Amino acid sequence: MSFTSYEFILAVAAVVVIYYSIPKRFQWMFLLGASYLLYFSADPSYLIFISITTLTTYLAAKKISRLSQEKTAYLKENKTTLDREAKKAYKEGVKKKQRLFLHLALLVDLGLLIGIKYTNFIIENINGIITSVSNMEPISYLDIIMPLGISFYTFQTVGYLVDVYNEKYEAQNSYGKFALFVGFFPQLSQGPISRYNDLSETLYAEHKFDTKVVAFGLQRILWGYFKKLVIADRVLIGLKTLLAAPENYPGVYFFVAMMFYAIQLYADFTGGIDITIGIAETMGIKVKENFMRPYFSKNIKEYWNRWHMTMGSWFTDYIFYPISVSGFMLKLSKKARQVLGENIGKRVPVYLATILVWFTTGIWHGASWNFIVWGLANCVVILISQELSPLYVKFHNRFDVEGKLWYKTFCVIRTILLMSALRMFDCYRDVTVTIKMFFSMFTTWNISALWDGSMLELGLNGTDYLIILFGVVLIFTVSMLQRRKQVRERILALPYPARAAIWLTLFVVVLLAGAYGQGYDESSFIYNQF
Amino acid sequence: MKKVLQKILPTIVVVVLVLAFLQELLTPKYMTDIIEGAMIEEYYDSEKNHDVLFLGDCEVYENISPCRLWEKYGISSYVRGSAQQLIWQSYYLLEDTLQYETPEVVVFNIMSLMHAGPENEAYNRMTIDGMRWSSAKWNSIQASMTEDENALDYVFPILRYHTRWSELTAEDFEYLFHKDPVTFEGYYLRVDVRPVTSIPEPKRLANYQFADYPMEYLDKMRELCDEKGIELVFVKAPSLFPHWYDEWEAQVDAYAEEYDITYYNFLELAEEIGIDYTTDTYDAGMHMNLSGAEKMSDYIGAKLLEDHGITDHRDEEAYVSVWEPKLEAYKKAIEDAIAEEAAKKQ
């Protein structure tokens, strides 16, 4: 189910045409059928896993929701007869039952995710210990199928369960509708991680064909393909060369790899999300935005508020806050204040929760140590900058630079460089190599490689570099314009021939300059693997 | 409705025209360097009055000259040959040809039986791209595609050739709307000489049995010829390499005998024909040059008249008016090629 396969593009076209051709009341049912069919075509066994998660979550949420309804009704009925203590006791009793169902469902959903994604990682680490301290035979790895998008749909179901448990909304009564929320095909491959209350607003609604809506969706899809095929997959050619033999590319090449990966990851991931949102949009369905010009961020915290936003907010809402206010943390906080004093003690639970969030973020991205180190490195930078914030305030007050354009630009570039450097853990997939290569920037002086023709030996020719440059400038320009008004709206305001020419030109650019088809390695979207 | 007519319809027309233009521009023209890619489509411009159709790979289009067959025997023939033409491609080219005419004899070069399955996209392209759209083309695509290929790339060649925009040459613009003929009724003229000095040692094979897939298509070809009342004839060109194994020969012999098919193995007939491997090949024994091809044509032409009932049309105006200009052009091309070759040697 690769977004860039002809089969997928044709399937989407067919889905959209049929979607608007059938009676509106059947639209969501058709979408569920189409989603499952596409998922089945990727690998029939995937359906088993997603069905287990869907059914478990559906039943548990229904039970939790029914208990809530019964509780409300009971309390209403016995409003006058129950005293405060009795009400509290009753509520606690209900909550206990709900918690049981919540935990059972989480056990199944997260158990599947952890079992599938992390078993071999755990075995690998156990083997590492076994072989270093004894002559025991290492444990054999398991041949486990990794269902497409399991991390995304599991997080969606966990969010849904917790929200129902917290009575944010009631559980969905229709199994089919809930199954569509979990398995809606455009977002199965790489997210975003949708919230039920957001997505359900338009997912089940009946949609009448609207030229503007469909055109906007198609334009968004086209923009996504431009980013993915013209930029990301082209940069990937050079990046692969640099990563294939790191020892041959130290010094300035590390910096080039950093920049290549920054461009490639952004174009790949945002391109994929554009395609996802665009496909949904053609059917009138609104999927939440996942990026808000992250490379315009002035610090790392802001960056994480703008990059993969649905993941960030998921971690905040379902890991950071619950942990921060858990009984254990409250006790720990109290103890820490007593032992370490008010100033340091109050930071302990926040720091612990932050570390746990970033550890989880790291391991969510991949079952290997490089991702864990990457996550924790982000955590360290965030905590340090948090601790240094009084110093920044002093500096800003003393030199009056905060509003200045040059200073903002400096902060933006600093953040890009910092994030790009940290991301190299993900790139080389090896902590030692990454650290070694990072320091080679300061020990190997080969800056002339930037202009002596060496850059043309990475698999990219002059035309490729020009296309990449053109693509980056175009994305930057679009991002700048987007700050005030959606670019598609701006284009819509132009006379018809002008806007038709713009979209046709973009289409032709994707068609001709896209790095697809024979001669290019099939490169799936980076976030598919999660 | 008015909106559709005013906006959407013109937009669709413009988009289609732009894409069609780009596709034409980007598709390789095969006019100067690798001309083998332009051979298949030339057939559609020829007069459809052929009594004999030759099918196969380079062992056919370099070895048989239809102009010579006309000049010497009055035979109207065409070579639908292409580089590394696989047997299923030959079969579908036969199906394709039968949409336009029904020859009396189909001569098939059996060398392609050695290929067990799809092999190479570039060669597939050179055979398939030039075919006009029909079920035969679609089936040929399906039968020929390697694992990495996608049928949609054949339907819309722009998807395959989209990257050529950065390597377009003057040839792409010159031959955008027209093409020059590169063969003489399917024959690829070469006058240069490179004598045989040594013959590569044949490799030992793990299995000498022809695979089921090519044999399946041999059956289909035979059945189709039977159905249409066409006589099928097998040939093996006198190429010294790739090696033609005795085990392969035995299988072809057995098949030909079982179905009463005439089979000419020119490797065995080379001496009788008068093939001189010091003068009749342009690449040290793999392909015939003009001299070798004319000797081959002389031999098979006589056989076609004597043993296969093919008519000499040299006294029929309808044929003469078509073939004589071709023969003239052919002779002129030979003169030019010989002069060019001589100039190269000086």
Interface residues (C-beta under 8 A of the other chain):
Chain A: Y6 T463 Y496 A500 L504 F507 V508 L511 L512 A513 G514 Y516 G517 Q518 G519
Chain B: K7 T11 V14 V15 V18 L19 L22 L26 E121 D148 E149 N150 L152 D153 I158 L159 R160 H162 T163 W165 S166
